[in-house]
Amino acid sequence: MEDMKASAEKMRAEANYAEQIARSATDLQKRELYERLAAHFRQLADEIEKAIANRSEAE
């Protein structure tokens, strides 16, 4: 389960990094791309955390 927690943390870190790039991007297409990437990484982290919670409830 610790590996899943680490994965969720990594996805959150990647989301934050993508968000930083989006904020500094001068090109609109790049900004939108990195905003979508940030949202996707956050969604992945949410899904991992949900799986962790479901696994904890089952135990």
PQR file of N, CA, C, O and H, with PARSE charges and radii, in Angstrom:
ATOM      1  N   MET A   1       0.818  -1.189   0.000 -0.4000 1.5000
ATOM      2  CA  MET A   1       0.000   0.000   0.000 -0.0000 2.0000
ATOM      3  C   MET A   1       0.867   1.261   0.000  0.5500 1.7000
ATOM      4  O   MET A   1       0.466   2.299  -0.527 -0.5500 1.4000
ATOM      5  N   GLU A   2       2.046   1.162   0.589 -0.4000 1.5000
ATOM      6  CA  GLU A   2       2.951   2.322   0.611 -0.0000 2.0000
ATOM      7  C   GLU A   2       3.346   2.732  -0.802  0.5500 1.7000
ATOM      8  O   GLU A   2       3.533   3.916  -1.081 -0.5500 1.4000
ATOM      9  H   GLU A   2       2.372   0.319   1.016  0.4000 1.0000
ATOM     10  N   ASP A   3       3.474   1.742  -1.698 -0.4000 1.5000
ATOM     11  CA  ASP A   3       3.833   2.074  -3.073 -0.0000 2.0000
ATOM     12  C   ASP A   3       2.708   2.845  -3.755  0.5500 1.7000
ATOM     13  O   ASP A   3       2.963   3.714  -4.588 -0.5500 1.4000
ATOM     14  H   ASP A   3       3.323   0.780  -1.471  0.4000 1.0000
ATOM     15  N   MET A   4       1.469   2.528  -3.400 -0.4000 1.5000
ATOM     16  CA  MET A   4       0.337   3.263  -3.967 -0.0000 2.0000
ATOM     17  C   MET A   4       0.306   4.693  -3.435  0.5500 1.7000
ATOM     18  O   MET A   4       0.007   5.627  -4.179 -0.5500 1.4000
ATOM     19  H   MET A   4       1.262   1.822  -2.723  0.4000 1.0000
ATOM     20  N   LYS A   5       0.611   4.864  -2.156 -0.4000 1.5000
ATOM     21  CA  LYS A   5       0.661   6.208  -1.580 -0.0000 2.0000
ATOM     22  C   LYS A   5       1.759   7.026  -2.251  0.5500 1.7000
ATOM     23  O   LYS A   5       1.580   8.209  -2.542 -0.5500 1.4000
ATOM     24  H   LYS A   5       0.854   4.105  -1.552  0.4000 1.0000
ATOM     25  N   ALA A   6       2.893   6.379  -2.492 -0.4000 1.5000
ATOM     26  CA  ALA A   6       4.002   7.065  -3.163 -0.0000 2.0000
ATOM     27  C   ALA A   6       3.608   7.457  -4.583  0.5500 1.7000
ATOM     28  O   ALA A   6       3.974   8.532  -5.059 -0.5500 1.4000
ATOM     29  H   ALA A   6       3.039   5.418  -2.256  0.4000 1.0000
ATOM     30  N   SER A   7       2.865   6.588  -5.255 -0.4000 1.5000
ATOM     31  CA  SER A   7       2.407   6.896  -6.611 -0.0000 2.0000
ATOM     32  C   SER A   7       1.467   8.095  -6.609  0.5500 1.7000
ATOM     33  O   SER A   7       1.565   8.968  -7.471 -0.5500 1.4000
ATOM     34  H   SER A   7       2.568   5.715  -4.869  0.4000 1.0000
ATOM     35  N   ALA A   8       0.564   8.135  -5.649 -0.4000 1.5000
ATOM     36  CA  ALA A   8      -0.368   9.261  -5.556 -0.0000 2.0000
ATOM     37  C   ALA A   8       0.391  10.559  -5.298  0.5500 1.7000
ATOM     38  O   ALA A   8       0.089  11.591  -5.898 -0.5500 1.4000
ATOM     39  H   ALA A   8       0.484   7.426  -4.949  0.4000 1.0000
ATOM     40  N   GLU A   9       1.368  10.503  -4.410 -0.4000 1.5000
ATOM     41  CA  GLU A   9       2.176  11.692  -4.122 -0.0000 2.0000
ATOM     42  C   GLU A   9       2.940  12.145  -5.361  0.5500 1.7000
ATOM     43  O   GLU A   9       3.054  13.342  -5.626 -0.5500 1.4000
ATOM     44  H   GLU A   9       1.613   9.665  -3.923  0.4000 1.0000
ATOM     45  N   LYS A  10       3.460  11.185  -6.117 -0.4000 1.5000
ATOM     46  CA  LYS A  10       4.194  11.517  -7.343 -0.0000 2.0000
ATOM     47  C   LYS A  10       3.261  12.183  -8.357  0.5500 1.7000
ATOM     48  O   LYS A  10       3.644  13.153  -9.011 -0.5500 1.4000
ATOM     49  H   LYS A  10       3.367  10.213  -5.902  0.4000 1.0000
ATOM     50  N   MET A  11       2.045  11.664  -8.487 -0.4000 1.5000
ATOM     51  CA  MET A  11       1.083  12.261  -9.419 -0.0000 2.0000
ATOM     52  C   MET A  11       0.746  13.693  -9.003  0.5500 1.7000
ATOM     53  O   MET A  11       0.612  14.570  -9.856 -0.5500 1.4000
ATOM     54  H   MET A  11       1.734  10.876  -7.956  0.4000 1.0000
ATOM     55  N   ARG A  12       0.610  13.931  -7.705 -0.4000 1.5000
ATOM     56  CA  ARG A  12       0.334  15.297  -7.214 -0.0000 2.0000
ATOM     57  C   ARG A  12       1.523  16.223  -7.509  0.5500 1.7000
ATOM     58  O   ARG A  12       1.341  17.379  -7.892 -0.5500 1.4000
ATOM     59  H   ARG A  12       0.718  13.218  -7.012  0.4000 1.0000
ATOM     60  N   ALA A  13       2.724  15.705  -7.328 -0.4000 1.5000
ATOM     61  CA  ALA A  13       3.918  16.509  -7.623 -0.0000 2.0000
ATOM     62  C   ALA A  13       3.994  16.831  -9.112  0.5500 1.7000
ATOM     63  O   ALA A  13       4.323  17.955  -9.490 -0.5500 1.4000
ATOM     64  H   ALA A  13       2.873  14.766  -7.017  0.4000 1.0000
ATOM     65  N   GLU A  14       3.692  15.858  -9.948 -0.4000 1.5000
ATOM     66  CA  GLU A  14       3.697  16.085 -11.397 -0.0000 2.0000
ATOM     67  C   GLU A  14       2.630  17.108 -11.782  0.5500 1.7000
ATOM     68  O   GLU A  14       2.854  17.948 -12.653 -0.5500 1.4000
ATOM     69  H   GLU A  14       3.425  14.945  -9.641  0.4000 1.0000
ATOM     70  N   ALA A  15       1.475  17.034 -11.131 -0.4000 1.5000
ATOM     71  CA  ALA A  15       0.405  18.000 -11.398 -0.0000 2.0000
ATOM     72  C   ALA A  15       0.859  19.408 -11.038  0.5500 1.7000
ATOM     73  O   ALA A  15       0.626  20.352 -11.793 -0.5500 1.4000
ATOM     74  H   ALA A  15       1.293  16.351 -10.423  0.4000 1.0000
ATOM     75  N   ASN A  16       1.500  19.545  -9.896 -0.4000 1.5000
ATOM     76  CA  ASN A  16       2.000  20.863  -9.480 -0.0000 2.0000
ATOM     77  C   ASN A  16       3.037  21.393 -10.455  0.5500 1.7000
ATOM     78  O   ASN A  16       3.042  22.579 -10.784 -0.5500 1.4000
ATOM     79  H   ASN A  16       1.689  18.778  -9.283  0.4000 1.0000
ATOM     80  N   TYR A  17       3.914  20.514 -10.913 -0.4000 1.5000
ATOM     81  CA  TYR A  17       4.948  20.925 -11.866 -0.0000 2.0000
ATOM     82  C   TYR A  17       4.318  21.357 -13.194  0.5500 1.7000
ATOM     83  O   TYR A  17       4.698  22.380 -13.763 -0.5500 1.4000
ATOM     84  H   TYR A  17       3.910  19.551 -10.645  0.4000 1.0000
ATOM     85  N   ALA A  18       3.358  20.576 -13.679 -0.4000 1.5000
ATOM     86  CA  ALA A  18       2.682  20.926 -14.930 -0.0000 2.0000
ATOM     87  C   ALA A  18       1.948  22.255 -14.785  0.5500 1.7000
ATOM     88  O   ALA A  18       1.903  23.049 -15.724 -0.5500 1.4000
ATOM     89  H   ALA A  18       3.049  19.744 -13.217  0.4000 1.0000
ATOM     90  N   GLU A  19       1.381  22.492 -13.625 -0.4000 1.5000
ATOM     91  CA  GLU A  19       0.689  23.750 -13.368 -0.0000 2.0000
ATOM     92  C   GLU A  19       1.665  24.932 -13.387  0.5500 1.7000
ATOM     93  O   GLU A  19       1.338  26.002 -13.900 -0.5500 1.4000
ATOM     94  H   GLU A  19       1.418  21.846 -12.862  0.4000 1.0000
ATOM     95  N   GLN A  20       2.849  24.736 -12.831 -0.4000 1.5000
ATOM     96  CA  GLN A  20       3.873  25.791 -12.857 -0.0000 2.0000
ATOM     97  C   GLN A  20       4.268  26.112 -14.297  0.5500 1.7000
ATOM     98  O   GLN A  20       4.399  27.278 -14.668 -0.5500 1.4000
ATOM     99  H   GLN A  20       3.115  23.867 -12.414  0.4000 1.0000
ATOM    100  N   ILE A  21       4.452  25.076 -15.094 -0.4000 1.5000
ATOM    101  CA  ILE A  21       4.812  25.290 -16.498 -0.0000 2.0000
ATOM    102  C   ILE A  21       3.686  26.025 -17.218  0.5500 1.7000
ATOM    103  O   ILE A  21       3.934  26.940 -18.003 -0.5500 1.4000
ATOM    104  H   ILE A  21       4.345  24.128 -14.793  0.4000 1.0000
ATOM    105  N   ALA A  22       2.447  25.618 -16.945 -0.4000 1.5000
ATOM    106  CA  ALA A  22       1.300  26.269 -17.583 -0.0000 2.0000
ATOM    107  C   ALA A  22       1.267  27.757 -17.252  0.5500 1.7000
ATOM    108  O   ALA A  22       1.013  28.587 -18.125 -0.5500 1.4000
ATOM    109  H   ALA A  22       2.246  24.875 -16.307  0.4000 1.0000
ATOM    110  N   ARG A  23       1.523  28.089 -15.993 -0.4000 1.5000
ATOM    111  CA  ARG A  23       1.498  29.496 -15.578 -0.0000 2.0000
ATOM    112  C   ARG A  23       2.579  30.321 -16.264  0.5500 1.7000
ATOM    113  O   ARG A  23       2.385  31.503 -16.548 -0.5500 1.4000
ATOM    114  H   ARG A  23       1.730  27.415 -15.285  0.4000 1.0000
ATOM    115  N   SER A  24       3.718  29.690 -16.527 -0.4000 1.5000
ATOM    116  CA  SER A  24       4.822  30.442 -17.126 -0.0000 2.0000
ATOM    117  C   SER A  24       4.825  30.394 -18.653  0.5500 1.7000
ATOM    118  O   SER A  24       5.610  31.091 -19.295 -0.5500 1.4000
ATOM    119  H   SER A  24       3.876  28.730 -16.296  0.4000 1.0000
ATOM    120  N   ALA A  25       3.958  29.579 -19.231 -0.4000 1.5000
ATOM    121  CA  ALA A  25       3.927  29.451 -20.692 -0.0000 2.0000
ATOM    122  C   ALA A  25       3.372  30.726 -21.319  0.5500 1.7000
ATOM    123  O   ALA A  25       2.363  31.270 -20.869 -0.5500 1.4000
ATOM    124  H   ALA A  25       3.320  29.013 -18.709  0.4000 1.0000
ATOM    125  N   THR A  26       4.040  31.183 -22.350 -0.4000 1.5000
ATOM    126  CA  THR A  26       3.567  32.363 -23.060 -0.0000 2.0000
ATOM    127  C   THR A  26       2.679  31.968 -24.232  0.5500 1.7000
ATOM    128  O   THR A  26       1.862  32.763 -24.698 -0.5500 1.4000
ATOM    129  H   THR A  26       4.860  30.741 -22.715  0.4000 1.0000
ATOM    130  N   ASP A  27       2.839  30.759 -24.698 -0.4000 1.5000
ATOM    131  CA  ASP A  27       2.052  30.247 -25.814 -0.0000 2.0000
ATOM    132  C   ASP A  27       0.743  29.644 -25.282  0.5500 1.7000
ATOM    133  O   ASP A  27       0.768  28.806 -24.381 -0.5500 1.4000
ATOM    134  H   ASP A  27       3.502  30.113 -24.320  0.4000 1.0000
ATOM    135  N   LEU A  28      -0.379  30.064 -25.831 -0.4000 1.5000
ATOM    136  CA  LEU A  28      -1.687  29.612 -25.360 -0.0000 2.0000
ATOM    137  C   LEU A  28      -1.845  28.096 -25.479  0.5500 1.7000
ATOM    138  O   LEU A  28      -2.378  27.457 -24.571 -0.5500 1.4000
ATOM    139  H   LEU A  28      -0.399  30.745 -26.563  0.4000 1.0000
ATOM    140  N   GLN A  29      -1.390  27.521 -26.585 -0.4000 1.5000
ATOM    141  CA  GLN A  29      -1.523  26.072 -26.765 -0.0000 2.0000
ATOM    142  C   GLN A  29      -0.725  25.306 -25.715  0.5500 1.7000
ATOM    143  O   GLN A  29      -1.202  24.307 -25.176 -0.5500 1.4000
ATOM    144  H   GLN A  29      -0.957  28.040 -27.322  0.4000 1.0000
ATOM    145  N   LYS A  30       0.473  25.767 -25.428 -0.4000 1.5000
ATOM    146  CA  LYS A  30       1.284  25.112 -24.392 -0.0000 2.0000
ATOM    147  C   LYS A  30       0.625  25.249 -23.029  0.5500 1.7000
ATOM    148  O   LYS A  30       0.592  24.298 -22.249 -0.5500 1.4000
ATOM    149  H   LYS A  30       0.860  26.579 -25.865  0.4000 1.0000
ATOM    150  N   ARG A  31       0.103  26.429 -22.749 -0.4000 1.5000
ATOM    151  CA  ARG A  31      -0.563  26.650 -21.469 -0.0000 2.0000
ATOM    152  C   ARG A  31      -1.739  25.683 -21.310  0.5500 1.7000
ATOM    153  O   ARG A  31      -1.899  25.054 -20.263 -0.5500 1.4000
ATOM    154  H   ARG A  31       0.129  27.202 -23.383  0.4000 1.0000
ATOM    155  N   GLU A  32      -2.553  25.573 -22.348 -0.4000 1.5000
ATOM    156  CA  GLU A  32      -3.709  24.680 -22.283 -0.0000 2.0000
ATOM    157  C   GLU A  32      -3.281  23.223 -22.154  0.5500 1.7000
ATOM    158  O   GLU A  32      -3.902  22.454 -21.419 -0.5500 1.4000
ATOM    159  H   GLU A  32      -2.424  26.084 -23.198  0.4000 1.0000
ATOM    160  N   LEU A  33      -2.230  22.844 -22.861 -0.4000 1.5000
ATOM    161  CA  LEU A  33      -1.720  21.478 -22.779 -0.0000 2.0000
ATOM    162  C   LEU A  33      -1.284  21.150 -21.356  0.5500 1.7000
ATOM    163  O   LEU A  33      -1.653  20.104 -20.821 -0.5500 1.4000
ATOM    164  H   LEU A  33      -1.726  23.469 -23.458  0.4000 1.0000
ATOM    165  N   TYR A  34      -0.512  22.021 -20.747 -0.4000 1.5000
ATOM    166  CA  TYR A  34      -0.016  21.758 -19.395 -0.0000 2.0000
ATOM    167  C   TYR A  34      -1.122  21.858 -18.346  0.5500 1.7000
ATOM    168  O   TYR A  34      -1.052  21.200 -17.308 -0.5500 1.4000
ATOM    169  H   TYR A  34      -0.212  22.871 -21.182  0.4000 1.0000
ATOM    170  N   GLU A  35      -2.131  22.668 -18.607 -0.4000 1.5000
ATOM    171  CA  GLU A  35      -3.285  22.691 -17.704 -0.0000 2.0000
ATOM    172  C   GLU A  35      -4.033  21.362 -17.764  0.5500 1.7000
ATOM    173  O   GLU A  35      -4.467  20.842 -16.736 -0.5500 1.4000
ATOM    174  H   GLU A  35      -2.188  23.203 -19.450  0.4000 1.0000
ATOM    175  N   ARG A  36      -4.183  20.810 -18.984 -0.4000 1.5000
ATOM    176  CA  ARG A  36      -4.833  19.497 -19.129 -0.0000 2.0000
ATOM    177  C   ARG A  36      -4.002  18.409 -18.474  0.5500 1.7000
ATOM    178  O   ARG A  36      -4.545  17.516 -17.824 -0.5500 1.4000
ATOM    179  H   ARG A  36      -3.830  21.233 -19.819  0.4000 1.0000
ATOM    180  N   LEU A  37      -2.690  18.479 -18.642 -0.4000 1.5000
ATOM    181  CA  LEU A  37      -1.816  17.496 -17.995 -0.0000 2.0000
ATOM    182  C   LEU A  37      -1.944  17.562 -16.476  0.5500 1.7000
ATOM    183  O   LEU A  37      -2.017  16.527 -15.814 -0.5500 1.4000
ATOM    184  H   LEU A  37      -2.249  19.205 -19.170  0.4000 1.0000
ATOM    185  N   ALA A  38      -1.971  18.757 -15.931 -0.4000 1.5000
ATOM    186  CA  ALA A  38      -2.113  18.919 -14.481 -0.0000 2.0000
ATOM    187  C   ALA A  38      -3.427  18.313 -14.005  0.5500 1.7000
ATOM    188  O   ALA A  38      -3.463  17.616 -12.991 -0.5500 1.4000
ATOM    189  H   ALA A  38      -1.913  19.597 -16.469  0.4000 1.0000
ATOM    190  N   ALA A  39      -4.496  18.576 -14.733 -0.4000 1.5000
ATOM    191  CA  ALA A  39      -5.801  18.018 -14.361 -0.0000 2.0000
ATOM    192  C   ALA A  39      -5.778  16.498 -14.441  0.5500 1.7000
ATOM    193  O   ALA A  39      -6.350  15.816 -13.591 -0.5500 1.4000
ATOM    194  H   ALA A  39      -4.467  19.141 -15.557  0.4000 1.0000
ATOM    195  N   HIS A  40      -5.121  15.975 -15.459 -0.4000 1.5000
ATOM    196  CA  HIS A  40      -5.038  14.522 -15.619 -0.0000 2.0000
ATOM    197  C   HIS A  40      -4.239  13.885 -14.479  0.5500 1.7000
ATOM    198  O   HIS A  40      -4.651  12.865 -13.925 -0.5500 1.4000
ATOM    199  H   HIS A  40      -4.656  16.529 -16.149  0.4000 1.0000
ATOM    200  N   PHE A  41      -3.113  14.478 -14.134 -0.4000 1.5000
ATOM    201  CA  PHE A  41      -2.312  13.949 -13.020 -0.0000 2.0000
ATOM    202  C   PHE A  41      -3.099  13.997 -11.709  0.5500 1.7000
ATOM    203  O   PHE A  41      -3.009  13.077 -10.896 -0.5500 1.4000
ATOM    204  H   PHE A  41      -2.779  15.306 -14.584  0.4000 1.0000
ATOM    205  N   ARG A  42      -3.867  15.063 -11.504 -0.4000 1.5000
ATOM    206  CA  ARG A  42      -4.682  15.151 -10.282 -0.0000 2.0000
ATOM    207  C   ARG A  42      -5.765  14.074 -10.268  0.5500 1.7000
ATOM    208  O   ARG A  42      -6.057  13.483  -9.228 -0.5500 1.4000
ATOM    209  H   ARG A  42      -3.941  15.810 -12.165  0.4000 1.0000
ATOM    210  N   GLN A  43      -6.352  13.831 -11.436 -0.4000 1.5000
ATOM    211  CA  GLN A  43      -7.371  12.784 -11.526 -0.0000 2.0000
ATOM    212  C   GLN A  43      -6.760  11.415 -11.212  0.5500 1.7000
ATOM    213  O   GLN A  43      -7.362  10.613 -10.498 -0.5500 1.4000
ATOM    214  H   GLN A  43      -6.115  14.311 -12.280  0.4000 1.0000
ATOM    215  N   LEU A  44      -5.579  11.155 -11.741 -0.4000 1.5000
ATOM    216  CA  LEU A  44      -4.900   9.892 -11.447 -0.0000 2.0000
ATOM    217  C   LEU A  44      -4.626   9.758  -9.953  0.5500 1.7000
ATOM    218  O   LEU A  44      -4.843   8.695  -9.371 -0.5500 1.4000
ATOM    219  H   LEU A  44      -5.091  11.807 -12.321  0.4000 1.0000
ATOM    220  N   ALA A  45      -4.151  10.828  -9.340 -0.4000 1.5000
ATOM    221  CA  ALA A  45      -3.886  10.797  -7.897 -0.0000 2.0000
ATOM    222  C   ALA A  45      -5.169  10.528  -7.119  0.5500 1.7000
ATOM    223  O   ALA A  45      -5.170   9.758  -6.159 -0.5500 1.4000
ATOM    224  H   ALA A  45      -3.974  11.691  -9.813  0.4000 1.0000
ATOM    225  N   ASP A  46      -6.261  11.165  -7.536 -0.4000 1.5000
ATOM    226  CA  ASP A  46      -7.551  10.939  -6.869 -0.0000 2.0000
ATOM    227  C   ASP A  46      -7.974   9.480  -6.980  0.5500 1.7000
ATOM    228  O   ASP A  46      -8.452   8.893  -6.009 -0.5500 1.4000
ATOM    229  H   ASP A  46      -6.261  11.790  -8.316  0.4000 1.0000
ATOM    230  N   GLU A  47      -7.799   8.896  -8.163 -0.4000 1.5000
ATOM    231  CA  GLU A  47      -8.183   7.500  -8.370 -0.0000 2.0000
ATOM    232  C   GLU A  47      -7.325   6.556  -7.531  0.5500 1.7000
ATOM    233  O   GLU A  47      -7.832   5.578  -6.980 -0.5500 1.4000
ATOM    234  H   GLU A  47      -7.411   9.373  -8.952  0.4000 1.0000
ATOM    235  N   ILE A  48      -6.046   6.842  -7.433 -0.4000 1.5000
ATOM    236  CA  ILE A  48      -5.160   6.011  -6.607 -0.0000 2.0000
ATOM    237  C   ILE A  48      -5.577   6.111  -5.145  0.5500 1.7000
ATOM    238  O   ILE A  48      -5.661   5.100  -4.448 -0.5500 1.4000
ATOM    239  H   ILE A  48      -5.634   7.636  -7.880  0.4000 1.0000
ATOM    240  N   GLU A  49      -5.837   7.332  -4.683 -0.4000 1.5000
ATOM    241  CA  GLU A  49      -6.246   7.518  -3.289 -0.0000 2.0000
ATOM    242  C   GLU A  49      -7.590   6.850  -3.005  0.5500 1.7000
ATOM    243  O   GLU A  49      -7.808   6.329  -1.911 -0.5500 1.4000
ATOM    244  H   GLU A  49      -5.769   8.154  -5.249  0.4000 1.0000
ATOM    245  N   LYS A  50      -8.483   6.865  -3.983 -0.4000 1.5000
ATOM    246  CA  LYS A  50      -9.768   6.181  -3.829 -0.0000 2.0000
ATOM    247  C   LYS A  50      -9.555   4.673  -3.728  0.5500 1.7000
ATOM    248  O   LYS A  50     -10.203   4.009  -2.919 -0.5500 1.4000
ATOM    249  H   LYS A  50      -8.305   7.288  -4.871  0.4000 1.0000
ATOM    250  N   ALA A  51      -8.657   4.133  -4.540 -0.4000 1.5000
ATOM    251  CA  ALA A  51      -8.348   2.701  -4.483 -0.0000 2.0000
ATOM    252  C   ALA A  51      -7.744   2.334  -3.130  0.5500 1.7000
ATOM    253  O   ALA A  51      -8.045   1.275  -2.579 -0.5500 1.4000
ATOM    254  H   ALA A  51      -8.132   4.673  -5.197  0.4000 1.0000
ATOM    255  N   ILE A  52      -6.903   3.199  -2.601 -0.4000 1.5000
ATOM    256  CA  ILE A  52      -6.312   2.964  -1.275 -0.0000 2.0000
ATOM    257  C   ILE A  52      -7.416   2.929  -0.220  0.5500 1.7000
ATOM    258  O   ILE A  52      -7.438   2.048   0.639 -0.5500 1.4000
ATOM    259  H   ILE A  52      -6.659   4.059  -3.047  0.4000 1.0000
ATOM    260  N   ALA A  53      -8.325   3.890  -0.293 -0.4000 1.5000
ATOM    261  CA  ALA A  53      -9.416   3.953   0.684 -0.0000 2.0000
ATOM    262  C   ALA A  53     -10.304   2.715   0.588  0.5500 1.7000
ATOM    263  O   ALA A  53     -10.706   2.154   1.608 -0.5500 1.4000
ATOM    264  H   ALA A  53      -8.307   4.606  -0.990  0.4000 1.0000
ATOM    265  N   ASN A  54     -10.608   2.291  -0.636 -0.4000 1.5000
ATOM    266  CA  ASN A  54     -11.441   1.101  -0.823 -0.0000 2.0000
ATOM    267  C   ASN A  54     -10.747  -0.140  -0.286  0.5500 1.7000
ATOM    268  O   ASN A  54     -11.382  -1.000   0.324 -0.5500 1.4000
ATOM    269  H   ASN A  54     -10.282   2.747  -1.464  0.4000 1.0000
ATOM    270  N   ARG A  55      -9.458  -0.230  -0.511 -0.4000 1.5000
ATOM    271  CA  ARG A  55      -8.695  -1.379  -0.021 -0.0000 2.0000
ATOM    272  C   ARG A  55      -8.665  -1.384   1.508  0.5500 1.7000
ATOM    273  O   ARG A  55      -8.771  -2.438   2.135 -0.5500 1.4000
ATOM    274  H   ARG A  55      -8.941   0.468  -1.007  0.4000 1.0000
ATOM    275  N   SER A  56      -8.520  -0.195   2.100 -0.4000 1.5000
ATOM    276  CA  SER A  56      -8.489  -0.090   3.564 -0.0000 2.0000
ATOM    277  C   SER A  56      -9.826  -0.494   4.175  0.5500 1.7000
ATOM    278  O   SER A  56      -9.867  -1.139   5.223 -0.5500 1.4000
ATOM    279  H   SER A  56      -8.435   0.661   1.591  0.4000 1.0000
ATOM    280  N   GLU A  57     -10.917  -0.114   3.520 -0.4000 1.5000
ATOM    281  CA  GLU A  57     -12.249  -0.468   4.012 -0.0000 2.0000
ATOM    282  C   GLU A  57     -12.492  -1.974   3.937  0.5500 1.7000
ATOM    283  O   GLU A  57     -13.181  -2.539   4.785 -0.5500 1.4000
ATOM    284  H   GLU A  57     -10.884   0.410   2.669  0.4000 1.0000
ATOM    285  N   ALA A  58     -11.922  -2.620   2.918 -0.4000 1.5000
ATOM    286  CA  ALA A  58     -12.130  -4.051   2.718 -0.0000 2.0000
ATOM    287  C   ALA A  58     -11.360  -4.891   3.733  0.5500 1.7000
ATOM    288  O   ALA A  58     -11.702  -6.050   3.971 -0.5500 1.4000
ATOM    289  H   ALA A  58     -11.361  -2.161   2.229  0.4000 1.0000
ATOM    290  N   GLU A  59     -10.336  -4.315   4.321 -0.4000 1.5000
ATOM    291  CA  GLU A  59      -9.502  -5.079   5.264 -0.0000 2.0000
ATOM    292  C   GLU A  59     -10.081  -5.142   6.628  0.5500 1.7000
ATOM    293  O   GLU A  59      -9.491  -5.749   7.522 -0.5500 1.4000
ATOM    294  H   GLU A  59     -10.059  -3.374   4.127  0.4000 1.0000
TER
END
